[in-house]
């Protein structure tokens, strides 16, 4: 799986905004967690979109 560097940069920017991070290792771990959550959310959005397209008769 390829890394989406634009999304990772966005996750890093968001990680830099929090106050509870005390060192660079924590920053990297937090940014990685945010990136993973963003990628997971992207996958959920795609699945929901596909479900909505298939269920046009319900609307």
mmCIF file of the N, C-alpha and C atoms, coordinates in Angstrom:
data_MODEL
# 
_entry.id   MODEL 
# 
loop_
_atom_site.group_PDB 
_atom_site.id 
_atom_site.type_symbol 
_atom_site.label_atom_id 
_atom_site.label_alt_id 
_atom_site.label_comp_id 
_atom_site.label_asym_id 
_atom_site.label_entity_id 
_atom_site.label_seq_id 
_atom_site.pdbx_PDB_ins_code 
_atom_site.Cartn_x 
_atom_site.Cartn_y 
_atom_site.Cartn_z 
_atom_site.occupancy 
_atom_site.B_iso_or_equiv 
_atom_site.pdbx_formal_charge 
_atom_site.auth_seq_id 
_atom_site.auth_comp_id 
_atom_site.auth_asym_id 
_atom_site.auth_atom_id 
_atom_site.pdbx_PDB_model_num 
ATOM 1   N N  . UNK A 1 1  ? 0.843   -1.180 0.000  1.00 0.00 ? 1  UNK A N  1 
ATOM 2   C CA . UNK A 1 1  ? 0.000   0.000  0.000  1.00 0.00 ? 1  UNK A CA 1 
ATOM 3   C C  . UNK A 1 1  ? 0.889   1.244  0.000  1.00 0.00 ? 1  UNK A C  1 
ATOM 4   N N  . UNK A 1 2  ? 0.565   2.176  -0.877 1.00 0.00 ? 2  UNK A N  1 
ATOM 5   C CA . UNK A 1 2  ? 1.334   3.398  -0.999 1.00 0.00 ? 2  UNK A CA 1 
ATOM 6   C C  . UNK A 1 2  ? 0.903   4.438  0.022  1.00 0.00 ? 2  UNK A C  1 
ATOM 7   N N  . UNK A 1 3  ? 1.855   5.245  0.454  1.00 0.00 ? 3  UNK A N  1 
ATOM 8   C CA . UNK A 1 3  ? 1.563   6.318  1.407  1.00 0.00 ? 3  UNK A CA 1 
ATOM 9   C C  . UNK A 1 3  ? 1.071   7.536  0.630  1.00 0.00 ? 3  UNK A C  1 
ATOM 10  N N  . UNK A 1 4  ? -0.013  8.112  1.095  1.00 0.00 ? 4  UNK A N  1 
ATOM 11  C CA . UNK A 1 4  ? -0.524  9.365  0.540  1.00 0.00 ? 4  UNK A CA 1 
ATOM 12  C C  . UNK A 1 4  ? 0.188   10.493 1.293  1.00 0.00 ? 4  UNK A C  1 
ATOM 13  N N  . UNK A 1 5  ? 1.233   11.044 0.690  1.00 0.00 ? 5  UNK A N  1 
ATOM 14  C CA . UNK A 1 5  ? 2.071   12.021 1.377  1.00 0.00 ? 5  UNK A CA 1 
ATOM 15  C C  . UNK A 1 5  ? 1.339   13.317 1.684  1.00 0.00 ? 5  UNK A C  1 
ATOM 16  N N  . UNK A 1 6  ? 0.383   13.698 0.866  1.00 0.00 ? 6  UNK A N  1 
ATOM 17  C CA . UNK A 1 6  ? -0.398  14.902 1.160  1.00 0.00 ? 6  UNK A CA 1 
ATOM 18  C C  . UNK A 1 6  ? -1.240  14.690 2.416  1.00 0.00 ? 6  UNK A C  1 
ATOM 19  N N  . UNK A 1 7  ? -1.841  13.530 2.527  1.00 0.00 ? 7  UNK A N  1 
ATOM 20  C CA . UNK A 1 7  ? -2.648  13.217 3.704  1.00 0.00 ? 7  UNK A CA 1 
ATOM 21  C C  . UNK A 1 7  ? -1.760  13.085 4.943  1.00 0.00 ? 7  UNK A C  1 
ATOM 22  N N  . UNK A 1 8  ? -0.567  12.504 4.780  1.00 0.00 ? 8  UNK A N  1 
ATOM 23  C CA . UNK A 1 8  ? 0.354   12.390 5.908  1.00 0.00 ? 8  UNK A CA 1 
ATOM 24  C C  . UNK A 1 8  ? 0.801   13.775 6.374  1.00 0.00 ? 8  UNK A C  1 
ATOM 25  N N  . UNK A 1 9  ? 1.047   14.672 5.445  1.00 0.00 ? 9  UNK A N  1 
ATOM 26  C CA . UNK A 1 9  ? 1.431   16.039 5.811  1.00 0.00 ? 9  UNK A CA 1 
ATOM 27  C C  . UNK A 1 9  ? 0.304   16.724 6.575  1.00 0.00 ? 9  UNK A C  1 
ATOM 28  N N  . UNK A 1 10 ? -0.923  16.488 6.156  1.00 0.00 ? 10 UNK A N  1 
ATOM 29  C CA . UNK A 1 10 ? -2.070  17.055 6.864  1.00 0.00 ? 10 UNK A CA 1 
ATOM 30  C C  . UNK A 1 10 ? -2.152  16.476 8.279  1.00 0.00 ? 10 UNK A C  1 
ATOM 31  N N  . UNK A 1 11 ? -1.925  15.180 8.420  1.00 0.00 ? 11 UNK A N  1 
ATOM 32  C CA . UNK A 1 11 ? -1.934  14.546 9.746  1.00 0.00 ? 11 UNK A CA 1 
ATOM 33  C C  . UNK A 1 11 ? -0.825  15.124 10.623 1.00 0.00 ? 11 UNK A C  1 
ATOM 34  N N  . UNK A 1 12 ? 0.336   15.356 10.054 1.00 0.00 ? 12 UNK A N  1 
ATOM 35  C CA . UNK A 1 12 ? 1.450   15.935 10.814 1.00 0.00 ? 12 UNK A CA 1 
ATOM 36  C C  . UNK A 1 12 ? 1.116   17.352 11.268 1.00 0.00 ? 12 UNK A C  1 
ATOM 37  N N  . UNK A 1 13 ? 0.503   18.145 10.396 1.00 0.00 ? 13 UNK A N  1 
ATOM 38  C CA . UNK A 1 13 ? 0.107   19.505 10.771 1.00 0.00 ? 13 UNK A CA 1 
ATOM 39  C C  . UNK A 1 13 ? -0.881  19.485 11.936 1.00 0.00 ? 13 UNK A C  1 
ATOM 40  N N  . UNK A 1 14 ? -1.830  18.550 11.882 1.00 0.00 ? 14 UNK A N  1 
ATOM 41  C CA . UNK A 1 14 ? -2.806  18.439 12.963 1.00 0.00 ? 14 UNK A CA 1 
ATOM 42  C C  . UNK A 1 14 ? -2.140  17.961 14.252 1.00 0.00 ? 14 UNK A C  1 
ATOM 43  N N  . UNK A 1 15 ? -1.178  17.063 14.134 1.00 0.00 ? 15 UNK A N  1 
ATOM 44  C CA . UNK A 1 15 ? -0.468  16.564 15.312 1.00 0.00 ? 15 UNK A CA 1 
ATOM 45  C C  . UNK A 1 15 ? 0.346   17.674 15.981 1.00 0.00 ? 15 UNK A C  1 
ATOM 46  N N  . UNK A 1 16 ? 0.848   18.592 15.191 1.00 0.00 ? 16 UNK A N  1 
ATOM 47  C CA . UNK A 1 16 ? 1.620   19.702 15.747 1.00 0.00 ? 16 UNK A CA 1 
ATOM 48  C C  . UNK A 1 16 ? 0.762   20.670 16.565 1.00 0.00 ? 16 UNK A C  1 
ATOM 49  N N  . UNK A 1 17 ? -0.534  20.629 16.387 1.00 0.00 ? 17 UNK A N  1 
ATOM 50  C CA . UNK A 1 17 ? -1.442  21.549 17.078 1.00 0.00 ? 17 UNK A CA 1 
ATOM 51  C C  . UNK A 1 17 ? -1.764  21.143 18.518 1.00 0.00 ? 17 UNK A C  1 
ATOM 52  N N  . UNK A 1 18 ? -1.521  19.885 18.874 1.00 0.00 ? 18 UNK A N  1 
ATOM 53  C CA . UNK A 1 18 ? -1.907  19.424 20.212 1.00 0.00 ? 18 UNK A CA 1 
ATOM 54  C C  . UNK A 1 18 ? -0.846  19.798 21.237 1.00 0.00 ? 18 UNK A C  1 
ATOM 55  N N  . UNK A 1 19 ? -1.282  19.980 22.483 1.00 0.00 ? 19 UNK A N  1 
ATOM 56  C CA . UNK A 1 19 ? -0.384  20.438 23.544 1.00 0.00 ? 19 UNK A CA 1 
ATOM 57  C C  . UNK A 1 19 ? 0.264   19.310 24.336 1.00 0.00 ? 19 UNK A C  1 
ATOM 58  N N  . UNK A 1 20 ? -0.293  18.111 24.310 1.00 0.00 ? 20 UNK A N  1 
ATOM 59  C CA . UNK A 1 20 ? 0.183   17.059 25.202 1.00 0.00 ? 20 UNK A CA 1 
ATOM 60  C C  . UNK A 1 20 ? 1.369   16.265 24.660 1.00 0.00 ? 20 UNK A C  1 
ATOM 61  N N  . UNK A 1 21 ? 1.835   16.568 23.463 1.00 0.00 ? 21 UNK A N  1 
ATOM 62  C CA . UNK A 1 21 ? 2.989   15.859 22.898 1.00 0.00 ? 21 UNK A CA 1 
ATOM 63  C C  . UNK A 1 21 ? 4.269   16.500 23.425 1.00 0.00 ? 21 UNK A C  1 
ATOM 64  N N  . UNK A 1 22 ? 5.175   15.658 23.959 1.00 0.00 ? 22 UNK A N  1 
ATOM 65  C CA . UNK A 1 22 ? 6.362   16.213 24.613 1.00 0.00 ? 22 UNK A CA 1 
ATOM 66  C C  . UNK A 1 22 ? 7.675   15.971 23.858 1.00 0.00 ? 22 UNK A C  1 
ATOM 67  N N  . UNK A 1 23 ? 7.671   15.087 22.838 1.00 0.00 ? 23 UNK A N  1 
ATOM 68  C CA . UNK A 1 23 ? 8.917   14.877 22.096 1.00 0.00 ? 23 UNK A CA 1 
ATOM 69  C C  . UNK A 1 23 ? 8.601   14.443 20.664 1.00 0.00 ? 23 UNK A C  1 
ATOM 70  N N  . UNK A 1 24 ? 9.651   14.331 19.853 1.00 0.00 ? 24 UNK A N  1 
ATOM 71  C CA . UNK A 1 24 ? 9.465   14.038 18.431 1.00 0.00 ? 24 UNK A CA 1 
ATOM 72  C C  . UNK A 1 24 ? 8.935   12.628 18.186 1.00 0.00 ? 24 UNK A C  1 
ATOM 73  N N  . UNK A 1 25 ? 9.299   11.687 19.069 1.00 0.00 ? 25 UNK A N  1 
ATOM 74  C CA . UNK A 1 25 ? 8.804   10.324 18.908 1.00 0.00 ? 25 UNK A CA 1 
ATOM 75  C C  . UNK A 1 25 ? 7.287   10.279 19.112 1.00 0.00 ? 25 UNK A C  1 
ATOM 76  N N  . UNK A 1 26 ? 6.798   10.982 20.135 1.00 0.00 ? 26 UNK A N  1 
ATOM 77  C CA . UNK A 1 26 ? 5.360   11.050 20.370 1.00 0.00 ? 26 UNK A CA 1 
ATOM 78  C C  . UNK A 1 26 ? 4.647   11.739 19.216 1.00 0.00 ? 26 UNK A C  1 
ATOM 79  N N  . UNK A 1 27 ? 5.277   12.771 18.667 1.00 0.00 ? 27 UNK A N  1 
ATOM 80  C CA . UNK A 1 27 ? 4.699   13.488 17.527 1.00 0.00 ? 27 UNK A CA 1 
ATOM 81  C C  . UNK A 1 27 ? 4.532   12.553 16.340 1.00 0.00 ? 27 UNK A C  1 
ATOM 82  N N  . UNK A 1 28 ? 5.562   11.779 16.050 1.00 0.00 ? 28 UNK A N  1 
ATOM 83  C CA . UNK A 1 28 ? 5.499   10.852 14.917 1.00 0.00 ? 28 UNK A CA 1 
ATOM 84  C C  . UNK A 1 28 ? 4.434   9.779  15.145 1.00 0.00 ? 28 UNK A C  1 
ATOM 85  N N  . UNK A 1 29 ? 4.380   9.222  16.355 1.00 0.00 ? 29 UNK A N  1 
ATOM 86  C CA . UNK A 1 29 ? 3.376   8.207  16.663 1.00 0.00 ? 29 UNK A CA 1 
ATOM 87  C C  . UNK A 1 29 ? 1.959   8.767  16.548 1.00 0.00 ? 29 UNK A C  1 
ATOM 88  N N  . UNK A 1 30 ? 1.762   9.982  17.045 1.00 0.00 ? 30 UNK A N  1 
ATOM 89  C CA . UNK A 1 30 ? 0.441   10.602 16.984 1.00 0.00 ? 30 UNK A CA 1 
ATOM 90  C C  . UNK A 1 30 ? 0.054   10.916 15.538 1.00 0.00 ? 30 UNK A C  1 
ATOM 91  N N  . UNK A 1 31 ? 1.001   11.423 14.759 1.00 0.00 ? 31 UNK A N  1 
ATOM 92  C CA . UNK A 1 31 ? 0.745   11.710 13.345 1.00 0.00 ? 31 UNK A CA 1 
ATOM 93  C C  . UNK A 1 31 ? 0.413   10.432 12.595 1.00 0.00 ? 31 UNK A C  1 
ATOM 94  N N  . UNK A 1 32 ? 1.123   9.340  12.895 1.00 0.00 ? 32 UNK A N  1 
ATOM 95  C CA . UNK A 1 32 ? 0.833   8.056  12.253 1.00 0.00 ? 32 UNK A CA 1 
ATOM 96  C C  . UNK A 1 32 ? -0.563  7.567  12.624 1.00 0.00 ? 32 UNK A C  1 
ATOM 97  N N  . UNK A 1 33 ? -0.954  7.749  13.875 1.00 0.00 ? 33 UNK A N  1 
ATOM 98  C CA . UNK A 1 33 ? -2.291  7.340  14.304 1.00 0.00 ? 33 UNK A CA 1 
ATOM 99  C C  . UNK A 1 33 ? -3.361  8.167  13.587 1.00 0.00 ? 33 UNK A C  1 
ATOM 100 N N  . UNK A 1 34 ? -3.135  9.469  13.473 1.00 0.00 ? 34 UNK A N  1 
ATOM 101 C CA . UNK A 1 34 ? -4.084  10.322 12.750 1.00 0.00 ? 34 UNK A CA 1 
ATOM 102 C C  . UNK A 1 34 ? -4.171  9.916  11.283 1.00 0.00 ? 34 UNK A C  1 
ATOM 103 N N  . UNK A 1 35 ? -3.035  9.648  10.668 1.00 0.00 ? 35 UNK A N  1 
ATOM 104 C CA . UNK A 1 35 ? -3.000  9.224  9.272  1.00 0.00 ? 35 UNK A CA 1 
ATOM 105 C C  . UNK A 1 35 ? -3.788  7.930  9.082  1.00 0.00 ? 35 UNK A C  1 
ATOM 106 N N  . UNK A 1 36 ? -3.575  6.973  9.980  1.00 0.00 ? 36 UNK A N  1 
ATOM 107 C CA . UNK A 1 36 ? -4.297  5.703  9.891  1.00 0.00 ? 36 UNK A CA 1 
ATOM 108 C C  . UNK A 1 36 ? -5.803  5.911  10.015 1.00 0.00 ? 36 UNK A C  1 
ATOM 109 N N  . UNK A 1 37 ? -6.193  6.773  10.939 1.00 0.00 ? 37 UNK A N  1 
ATOM 110 C CA . UNK A 1 37 ? -7.617  7.057  11.115 1.00 0.00 ? 37 UNK A CA 1 
ATOM 111 C C  . UNK A 1 37 ? -8.198  7.744  9.881  1.00 0.00 ? 37 UNK A C  1 
ATOM 112 N N  . UNK A 1 38 ? -7.441  8.633  9.270  1.00 0.00 ? 38 UNK A N  1 
ATOM 113 C CA . UNK A 1 38 ? -7.907  9.317  8.060  1.00 0.00 ? 38 UNK A CA 1 
ATOM 114 C C  . UNK A 1 38 ? -8.053  8.332  6.906  1.00 0.00 ? 38 UNK A C  1 
ATOM 115 N N  . UNK A 1 39 ? -7.097  7.410  6.775  1.00 0.00 ? 39 UNK A N  1 
ATOM 116 C CA . UNK A 1 39 ? -7.177  6.409  5.709  1.00 0.00 ? 39 UNK A CA 1 
ATOM 117 C C  . UNK A 1 39 ? -8.355  5.467  5.952  1.00 0.00 ? 39 UNK A C  1 
ATOM 118 N N  . UNK A 1 40 ? -8.580  5.076  7.200  1.00 0.00 ? 40 UNK A N  1 
ATOM 119 C CA . UNK A 1 40 ? -9.706  4.213  7.541  1.00 0.00 ? 40 UNK A CA 1 
ATOM 120 C C  . UNK A 1 40 ? -11.015 4.929  7.202  1.00 0.00 ? 40 UNK A C  1 
ATOM 121 N N  . UNK A 1 41 ? -11.115 6.194  7.579  1.00 0.00 ? 41 UNK A N  1 
ATOM 122 C CA . UNK A 1 41 ? -12.319 6.972  7.285  1.00 0.00 ? 41 UNK A CA 1 
ATOM 123 C C  . UNK A 1 41 ? -12.561 7.108  5.794  1.00 0.00 ? 41 UNK A C  1 
ATOM 124 N N  . UNK A 1 42 ? -11.504 7.254  5.040  1.00 0.00 ? 42 UNK A N  1 
ATOM 125 C CA . UNK A 1 42 ? -11.628 7.340  3.586  1.00 0.00 ? 42 UNK A CA 1 
ATOM 126 C C  . UNK A 1 42 ? -12.215 6.049  3.024  1.00 0.00 ? 42 UNK A C  1 
ATOM 127 N N  . UNK A 1 43 ? -11.766 4.903  3.548  1.00 0.00 ? 43 UNK A N  1 
ATOM 128 C CA . UNK A 1 43 ? -12.279 3.611  3.102  1.00 0.00 ? 43 UNK A CA 1 
ATOM 129 C C  . UNK A 1 43 ? -13.743 3.434  3.460  1.00 0.00 ? 43 UNK A C  1 
ATOM 130 N N  . UNK A 1 44 ? -14.135 3.884  4.640  1.00 0.00 ? 44 UNK A N  1 
ATOM 131 C CA . UNK A 1 44 ? -15.536 3.792  5.067  1.00 0.00 ? 44 UNK A CA 1 
ATOM 132 C C  . UNK A 1 44 ? -16.413 4.661  4.172  1.00 0.00 ? 44 UNK A C  1 
ATOM 133 N N  . UNK A 1 45 ? -15.943 5.863  3.843  1.00 0.00 ? 45 UNK A N  1 
ATOM 134 C CA . UNK A 1 45 ? -16.703 6.748  2.961  1.00 0.00 ? 45 UNK A CA 1 
ATOM 135 C C  . UNK A 1 45 ? -16.924 6.110  1.593  1.00 0.00 ? 45 UNK A C  1 
ATOM 136 N N  . UNK A 1 46 ? -15.901 5.453  1.060  1.00 0.00 ? 46 UNK A N  1 
ATOM 137 C CA . UNK A 1 46 ? -16.027 4.800  -0.244 1.00 0.00 ? 46 UNK A CA 1 
ATOM 138 C C  . UNK A 1 46 ? -17.024 3.649  -0.188 1.00 0.00 ? 46 UNK A C  1 
ATOM 139 N N  . UNK A 1 47 ? -17.003 2.874  0.899  1.00 0.00 ? 47 UNK A N  1 
ATOM 140 C CA . UNK A 1 47 ? -17.953 1.774  1.047  1.00 0.00 ? 47 UNK A CA 1 
ATOM 141 C C  . UNK A 1 47 ? -19.385 2.297  1.161  1.00 0.00 ? 47 UNK A C  1 
ATOM 142 N N  . UNK A 1 48 ? -19.564 3.353  1.944  1.00 0.00 ? 48 UNK A N  1 
ATOM 143 C CA . UNK A 1 48 ? -20.903 3.932  2.087  1.00 0.00 ? 48 UNK A CA 1 
ATOM 144 C C  . UNK A 1 48 ? -21.419 4.494  0.765  1.00 0.00 ? 48 UNK A C  1 
ATOM 145 N N  . UNK A 1 49 ? -20.543 5.121  0.007  1.00 0.00 ? 49 UNK A N  1 
ATOM 146 C CA . UNK A 1 49 ? -20.936 5.666  -1.297 1.00 0.00 ? 49 UNK A CA 1 
ATOM 147 C C  . UNK A 1 49 ? -21.385 4.537  -2.228 1.00 0.00 ? 49 UNK A C  1 
ATOM 148 N N  . UNK A 1 50 ? -20.655 3.419  -2.221 1.00 0.00 ? 50 UNK A N  1 
ATOM 149 C CA . UNK A 1 50 ? -21.008 2.277  -3.065 1.00 0.00 ? 50 UNK A CA 1 
ATOM 150 C C  . UNK A 1 50 ? -22.349 1.687  -2.641 1.00 0.00 ? 50 UNK A C  1 
ATOM 151 N N  . UNK A 1 51 ? -22.595 1.617  -1.350 1.00 0.00 ? 51 UNK A N  1 
ATOM 152 C CA . UNK A 1 51 ? -23.873 1.096  -0.853 1.00 0.00 ? 51 UNK A CA 1 
ATOM 153 C C  . UNK A 1 51 ? -25.021 2.005  -1.280 1.00 0.00 ? 51 UNK A C  1 
ATOM 154 N N  . UNK A 1 52 ? -24.819 3.317  -1.142 1.00 0.00 ? 52 UNK A N  1 
ATOM 155 C CA . UNK A 1 52 ? -25.874 4.260  -1.543 1.00 0.00 ? 52 UNK A CA 1 
ATOM 156 C C  . UNK A 1 52 ? -26.172 4.177  -3.030 1.00 0.00 ? 52 UNK A C  1 
ATOM 157 N N  . UNK A 1 53 ? -25.151 3.975  -3.857 1.00 0.00 ? 53 UNK A N  1 
ATOM 158 C CA . UNK A 1 53 ? -25.354 3.870  -5.297 1.00 0.00 ? 53 UNK A CA 1 
ATOM 159 C C  . UNK A 1 53 ? -26.144 2.622  -5.656 1.00 0.00 ? 53 UNK A C  1 
ATOM 160 N N  . UNK A 1 54 ? -25.894 1.511  -4.947 1.00 0.00 ? 54 UNK A N  1 
ATOM 161 C CA . UNK A 1 54 ? -26.618 0.272  -5.213 1.00 0.00 ? 54 UNK A CA 1 
ATOM 162 C C  . UNK A 1 54 ? -28.059 0.324  -4.725 1.00 0.00 ? 54 UNK A C  1 
ATOM 163 N N  . UNK A 1 55 ? -28.333 1.098  -3.690 1.00 0.00 ? 55 UNK A N  1 
ATOM 164 C CA . UNK A 1 55 ? -29.651 1.129  -3.076 1.00 0.00 ? 55 UNK A CA 1 
ATOM 165 C C  . UNK A 1 55 ? -30.459 2.357  -3.499 1.00 0.00 ? 55 UNK A C  1 
ATOM 166 N N  . UNK A 1 56 ? -30.446 2.688  -4.756 1.00 0.00 ? 56 UNK A N  1 
ATOM 167 C CA . UNK A 1 56 ? -31.198 3.830  -5.244 1.00 0.00 ? 56 UNK A CA 1 
ATOM 168 C C  . UNK A 1 56 ? -32.705 3.603  -5.122 1.00 0.00 ? 56 UNK A C  1 
ATOM 169 N N  . UNK A 1 57 ? -33.128 2.341  -5.140 1.00 0.00 ? 57 UNK A N  1 
ATOM 170 C CA . UNK A 1 57 ? -34.571 2.054  -5.055 1.00 0.00 ? 57 UNK A CA 1 
ATOM 171 C C  . UNK A 1 57 ? -35.131 2.355  -3.682 1.00 0.00 ? 57 UNK A C  1 
ATOM 172 N N  . UNK A 1 58 ? -34.298 2.440  -2.667 1.00 0.00 ? 58 UNK A N  1 
ATOM 173 C CA . UNK A 1 58 ? -34.750 2.710  -1.304 1.00 0.00 ? 58 UNK A CA 1 
ATOM 174 C C  . UNK A 1 58 ? -35.127 4.167  -1.142 1.00 0.00 ? 58 UNK A C  1 
ATOM 175 N N  . UNK A 1 59 ? -34.504 5.040  -1.868 1.00 0.00 ? 59 UNK A N  1 
ATOM 176 C CA . UNK A 1 59 ? -34.741 6.483  -1.702 1.00 0.00 ? 59 UNK A CA 1 
ATOM 177 C C  . UNK A 1 59 ? -36.068 6.908  -2.231 1.00 0.00 ? 59 UNK A C  1 
# 
